[in-house]
Amino acid sequence: MIMIKEYIDKCNMNAKQKLAGKQYDILSNSTKDELFYLYYSKCLCNAYIKCIKREEDPTNTCDKLVDEYMKTYK
């Protein structure tokens, strides 16, 4: 079974690390928050795709990953 919290934590950390090296003035109208959610969402989307390819669990773990994300970041 895929650990949903692990994915969310990993993507959160991944997004923060990517933001750490960025210069925001170069990136026209993007704010730090917008970029964070862009990186975070992209990471979680990739996690979802990997989950679908690997998961054969009838409890739909992959869908739970998306549900958890939607609850947290609406």
Secondary structure, DSSP 4 states (H G I P E B T S, - for coil): ---HHHHHHHHHHHHHHHHHT--GGGSTT--HHHHHHHHHHHHHHHHHHHHHHH---TT-HHHHHHHHHHHH--
